[in-house]
Amino acid sequence: MTRVLILGANGAVSKAAINSFLENTSYTLRLFLRDANRLPDYASDRIRVREGDATNFEDVNHAMEDVDIVFASLSGELDKEASNIVKAMEQNKVDRLIFVAALGIYNEVPGEFGQWVDEQIRDYLPVYRKAADIIENSNINYTILRPAWLTDTNEIDYEITHKTDQFKGTEVSRKSVAAVAVNIAKNPKLYLKDNIGISKPNTNFNKPRWK
């Protein structure tokens, strides 16, 4: 039985991933977050909850026990969190990581949308870049996801760009990001040691349509 650890389980992307794993796999899920009371009742015997702080190595290391795949969608001190994840995965011999970063960390978003992204999240991009660098410089098998501006649209519709490509599109559904994560978990060689942008096709606007 494959066991997936979801770090930052209370986040919106993580919740979409939880639902997608429950609907599309038979995997057991280990949900890691600071306060378990914040989680909805998933009413599934495939879920185990582990409370902890991703900036605390011992918490992360304990959560890594007896898991196969790690999905991380976190915020805050991402460089410290990424370091803890890598170290704990190495110590526990967990080899597959799916890590959600941010678009714009490589100045890969072109045109007016790129300028808009920089204006919105400029202060956060350096720590996302540091986290991605830590993961890429490790020995673990990773995929880094850089989603476009996220929506709650009930659809799976996406295209992929790679680290050296210009980013495409302005938006993508959380459900699409979750679908990519589930596909990787089911096919661990998919996007192996890759760093991918995820966006909805034909959304090449100057900014997300609702902004």
N, C-alpha and C positions, 0 to 999 in steps of 0.2 A: 504494500500500500504506500503510495507516494504521499509525503507529508510536506506541506507548503507553509512556511512561516511568513506572515504578513506583518511587516513592521510599519507602525503608524496606522493601525487598523481603523481608527476613527475618522481618517480623512476621506474626502469625497471620492478620490480616485481609488483608494483602498476598498471602500464600500462597494464600488462598482466591480472591482476585481473579486471581492468575496462572492458577490452574487453570480458573477460569471463562472468562477470555479465551482460553485455549488450546482449551477445549472448544466455545465458542460463537461464536468469531470466527476470522478468518484474519489478524488483526493481528500485527505484529511487536512483541515486548516488549523493552524496555530495562530491566533490573533494576539498581537503584542501592542499594548498601548498603556498610557499612564493610569487611566481610570476605567476599569471594566464597566462601571455603571453607565458610561456614555454610549455603550454599544446597544443597538437594537437587539431584540430577541430573534435570533435567526432560526430558532426551533429546529436545530439540526444536530444529530448525534455525531456529525463529522467535524464539529468545531470544539476547540479547546482554547481557553483564554489565558494569556500570560501577562500580568501587569509588570511594567517596568519603564525605564527611561533609556532611550537610545543613546544618550550622552554618557551613560554609566556602563562601562565595559562589562562588569560582572552581570548586570541585568541582561545585556545582549548575549553574553557568553552562555548564560543559563538557558536563554530562549532558544539557542542554536542546538541544544541537545536533541538528538534523534529527529532531525529534519533533513529533507533532501534538497529543497529549493527555497530560496529567499526572495520575496518581493518586498521592496522598500519604497514607500512614498512618504517622505518625511519633510520637515521644515526646521528652521532654527539653526543650530550649530551643525550644519550639514557636513562640514569637513571632519569634525570630531566624530559625528555619527558614522560617516563612511569609514573612518579609520577603525572604529570599534567593530563595524560589520566585517570588514576584511580580516581583522585579527581573529575574531570569534569564528568566522567561517574556516579559516586555516586551522585553528586549534581543534575544531570539531569535525574537520574533514568534510565540510559541506562545500560543494564545488560550483553550484549554479546560482547566480545572482541576477535579478532583474531590478534595476534601480531607476527611479523616476527623477530626472534632473529638469532642466528648463531650456526652452528655446532661447537663442541669443547669446549663449555662453561662448561661442566662437565667432561672433559677428557674422553669423551665417544667414541672417534674415535680411533680405534685400529691401530697398526702396522705402516708401513712406511707412509701410508696416514695420519695418526694422527700426525706423526712427521712433515710431510710437511705442514699440516694445521697450526700447531703451529708456524712453521717458517714464514708462510705467514701473519697470522693475530693475532699473540700473543699479540700485543699491544692493540688490539681492544676488546679482549675477556672479560676482567674484566668488562667493562661497559655494555656489552651485558648480562653478568651474573647478574650484579646489577639490570638491568631492569627486567630480568626474575624473580628475587627474589621479587622485588617490586610487580609485578603483582600476583605472586603466593601467596603472603602474604596478598593480598587484599580480599575483600568480593565479587568481581565481578565474573561472569562466563566467563572464559577465555579459549582459546587454544593458546599455544605458539608453533610456527613452527620453526624448525631448519633444513633448507634445506641444502643439499649437495652443492658442487660447481655448480653454476648456468650456464645454457646454454640457447641459444635462439632457440634450436631445436623445430620444430613445431610438438610436440607430447605430449600426455598425457600418461605417463608410470611411475608409482611410487610404492614404498612400504613404509610402516610405521614402525618405531621403537619407543619405548617409553623411558622415561627419564632414567629408570634403565637398559635399554638394551644397548649393544654395538651398535654403529652406523654401518649401512651397506651402501656400495656403496660409490662412489666418486663424482657423478654428478647427476643433475636432471634438467629438463627444467623448466624455469619460468612458462610456460604454465601449467605444472603439479602442481606447487605450487598454482597457481591461481585456478586450478580445485579443490584442497583440500579446499581452502578458500570458494569457492562458495558452495561446498557440505556442509560445516559447516553452512554457512548462511542459507541454505535451510533446514537443519536438526540441529537445535541449540543444541540438546543433543549429537551430534556426537563429540567425543573427548572432552567432557565437563570436564573442569578443568584438562586437560591433556597437556603434554609437549612432542611433537612428532618430531622425525626426519623424513625427507622426502628424498628419494633417488631413483634413477632408479635401478631396479633389474639388477643383473649380471654386475655390474660395480665396482667390487672389485679390483681396480687397486692400484698401489702405489701412483698415483696422477692422476688428470683429464687427459684425453687422449691428449688434445691439449696443455698441459703444458710441 
